[in-house]
Amino acid sequence: MAIKVLHHGLSTTIQDLGRPGYFHLGIPVGGAMDRYAMRAANLLVGNDEGAAGLEAVFMGPKLEFLDDALIAVTGADMPVRIDNELQPGWTALRVRAGQTVSFDFLKSGARIYIAVSGGIDVPEALGSRSTYVIGALGGLNGRAIAAGDELPVGFGSMAGAGRSVAEELRRKPGAPAELRVLPGLYWDRLTEETKRNFFADQWKVAPEADRMGYRFRGGRKLEFVERKQPFGAGSDPSNIVDSCYPYGSIQVPGGTEPIILHRDAVSGGGYFMLGTVISADMDLIAQLQPHTPTQFIEVTMDQALAARADRQALAARLRAALA
Amino acid sequence: MPARFTFGGDEHLFVECSDEMSLEAFFKSLSMARGVRESAIRGVTEVCPANASFQIKFDPDRIKPDDLLREVRAIEGAAEKAEPVITTRIVEIPVFYNDPWTHETLMRFRERHQEPTGTDLDYAARVNGYGAVQDFISAHAGSPWFVSMVGFVAGLPFMYQMVERQRQIEVPKYLRPRTDTPRLTVGHGGCFGCIYSVRGAGGYQMFGITPMPIFDPTQSTSYLRDFMVFFRPGDIVKFRPIDRDGYDQAVEDVDKGRFAPPIREVSFDLRQYQADIDGYNAKLEGALYGH
């Protein structure tokens, strides 16, 4: 079982639900940026939620199927075609040997997830098939897929073609996107006025937005409470003694452009962080295009946990619907 | 100084043992991190030690954040009473200082540097009060370094030199980070040395390059067959300057699978070290070279 890559799109990587356990060595958790969409795609084709599929950003790949398969495309709205015939998203689709899967231009969102029954069957590296490009780890030889590659596919069932995820179970960012943030980490380094401005200002996703981090522009520059910089931290007030970066944390080098660290982010470094996007909203970031207006919303730990419970309830409904 | 506890979202607890760098803060952080790991608190999925702080990843579905906080706070007292003694490894790392590859890179990114007319070594020597670059290199290679954190990218060691604070090398990072750094560059930023494990972006000043791979996802390097990452927090590193011939020879040895870095197991006692830094370092070196 295999899929031949005719065109790789912009950047298409093999991803699963990630590689936890090696963050203390600088190896990020990685995995699908939008895990909910990845889970949905896998469930649609009868895979385990953690099977490996493809993540494509902004532009879809062109794939030739060498064997019959069941596929599903979830996440961003990027119309899918099988041999040029338009097909619905978030739906289990039958592909026959010799057929080609291609994509139209992106309509909304940023990343699609393509699951194949049986999963992409590359070897695991440190317990995951996710591609970590910087470390040349996982995926297909540690890199994004390229034209001419043949992707091995595991054995899967063809049952369930035509099943689809109901509209209310598809989760997409609104406009402006709202990202909930729990202040903390080095939050107290900021002046009271700056703390208010950060949540009051409207930010926009900057062009530098990828698997490592999402940068934002447009809000006022952050002002720091004056202090003598501690030994080893570096002279800029946004510098700290290099520490771990929680996944989802927001660092602001020089106080100018906040960066939310995402799945492939560096594990640590010397920039202060003002807080962390709550776990419930990390998937949404994956679907933000450059220039998307974004509002940061301050929440408490209790609100973060309630949002987490809501997300889990949604995932439970998805599983029940596709059981 | 009591540790500062703060949550990083709903999945991380961040513990800062000190806001400034010191070996005492590093040891407290390492000791607390070990304490958390050993107490096997339910819901804790990962413990990541850093230079003067550490981070706990937890699953809030299995433990309430406040309950975790209470359990970790209780460990702080025990960690402070723990003997600051660790069993660790000392390893010799060859360095080709002032090599052509980092030199090419630093010239390419000169407009991002504080001192566009010189080199990173010239600049670092000057801001640290060394008259000649060679004296600066001698200081860099003259005393061992503690691996105080592993991270940033895969297997990259942050290192803290084992000398009194007034002798510690401090340099600012590049004004704007480079988009490229040769793999295995020996760098320095703030008070930390590092070895770039992979090629990529970086903001540290570049001093040289080592022929010794420290991260190998293919695990084909002779000493990385068991695990793809070489360094662990607490490792002690002694740099040995080599020239171009020594570098080329070592690269060939790595390729042929016969490169074997000198590594010895040693015990490190922070209080004995503090009582006589140079004498203690000489003893560590003796253990490394078997004299």
Contacts between the chains, C-beta under 8 A, distances in Angstrom:
chain1	res1	chain2	res2	distance
A	20	B	45	6.5
A	20	B	46	6.8
A	20	B	57	7.8
A	21	B	45	7.7
A	21	B	46	6.3
A	23	B	46	5.7
A	23	B	48	5.4
A	23	B	57	6.9
A	23	B	151	7.6
A	24	B	46	6.5
A	24	B	47	6.8
A	24	B	48	4.0
A	24	B	49	6.7
A	24	B	150	6.8
A	24	B	151	7.1
A	24	B	233	7.9
A	25	B	150	5.3
A	25	B	151	7.0
A	25	B	154	6.8
A	25	B	155	5.7
A	25	B	229	4.8
A	26	B	150	5.9
A	26	B	151	3.8
A	26	B	152	5.6
A	26	B	153	5.3
A	26	B	154	5.0
A	26	B	155	5.8
A	26	B	156	5.5
A	26	B	197	7.5
A	26	B	229	7.9
A	27	B	154	5.0
A	27	B	155	7.7
A	27	B	229	7.7
A	125	B	217	6.6
A	126	B	228	7.9
A	132	B	154	7.6
A	134	B	153	5.7
A	134	B	154	7.2
A	134	B	198	6.0
A	134	B	200	5.7
A	135	B	153	6.7
A	135	B	154	3.9
A	135	B	198	6.2
A	135	B	215	7.1
A	135	B	217	6.1
A	136	B	198	7.3
A	136	B	217	5.2
A	137	B	154	7.1
A	137	B	217	4.6
A	142	B	217	6.1
A	182	B	7	6.5
A	182	B	9	5.3
A	182	B	10	6.8
A	184	B	6	4.5
A	184	B	7	5.1
A	184	B	8	6.3
A	184	B	9	7.8
A	184	B	14	7.5
A	185	B	6	5.6
A	185	B	8	5.7
A	185	B	14	5.9
A	187	B	6	7.8
A	230	B	18	7.8
A	230	B	19	4.6
A	230	B	20	3.4
A	230	B	21	7.5
A	231	B	20	4.3
A	231	B	21	5.7
A	231	B	22	7.4
A	231	B	165	6.9
A	231	B	191	6.7
A	232	B	20	6.0
A	232	B	21	3.0
A	232	B	51	7.4
A	232	B	52	7.8
A	232	B	160	7.9
A	232	B	170	7.7
A	232	B	190	5.3
A	232	B	191	3.9
A	232	B	192	7.0
A	233	B	19	7.5
A	233	B	20	7.0
A	233	B	21	7.6
A	233	B	190	6.2
A	234	B	172	6.4
A	234	B	173	6.4
A	234	B	189	7.1
A	234	B	190	4.5
A	235	B	172	6.0
A	239	B	190	7.2
A	240	B	19	7.4
A	241	B	18	7.8
A	241	B	19	6.7
A	241	B	20	6.4
A	241	B	21	4.7
A	241	B	51	5.5
A	241	B	52	5.2
A	241	B	53	7.5
A	241	B	190	7.4
A	242	B	50	6.8
A	242	B	51	5.6
A	242	B	149	6.5
A	242	B	152	7.9
A	242	B	158	5.8
A	242	B	190	7.1
A	242	B	192	6.2
A	243	B	14	7.6
A	243	B	16	7.1
A	243	B	50	4.6
A	243	B	51	6.8
A	243	B	52	7.5
A	243	B	53	4.5
A	243	B	55	7.5
A	244	B	14	7.2
A	244	B	48	4.8
A	244	B	50	4.8
A	244	B	53	7.0
A	244	B	54	6.9
A	244	B	55	3.8
A	244	B	151	6.8
A	246	B	8	3.0
A	246	B	9	6.1
A	246	B	11	7.4
A	246	B	12	3.8
A	246	B	14	6.6
A	246	B	55	6.3
A	247	B	11	7.5
A	247	B	12	7.4
A	248	B	8	7.4
A	248	B	9	5.1
A	248	B	11	7.7
A	249	B	8	5.5
A	249	B	9	7.3
A	249	B	12	7.9
A	266	B	151	7.4
A	266	B	152	4.8
A	266	B	153	5.9
A	267	B	48	7.1
A	267	B	151	3.9
A	267	B	152	6.3
A	267	B	153	7.8
A	268	B	48	7.8
A	268	B	50	5.7
A	268	B	149	6.4
A	268	B	151	4.1
A	268	B	152	5.7
A	268	B	158	7.9
A	269	B	152	5.7
A	270	B	173	7.5
A	270	B	189	7.1
A	270	B	190	6.2
A	273	B	8	7.5
A	275	B	8	8.0
A	275	B	9	7.7
A	276	B	7	7.6
A	276	B	8	4.5
A	276	B	9	3.2
A	276	B	12	6.9
A	277	B	9	6.5
A	278	B	9	5.4
A	278	B	10	5.6
A	279	B	9	6.1
A	279	B	10	5.3
A	279	B	11	5.4
A	301	B	7	6.4
A	301	B	10	6.6
A	301	B	65	5.7
A	304	B	9	6.7
A	304	B	10	4.2
A	305	B	10	5.9
A	305	B	60	6.0
A	305	B	65	7.7
A	308	B	10	5.8
A	308	B	60	6.7
A	308	B	61	7.8
A	312	B	61	7.7
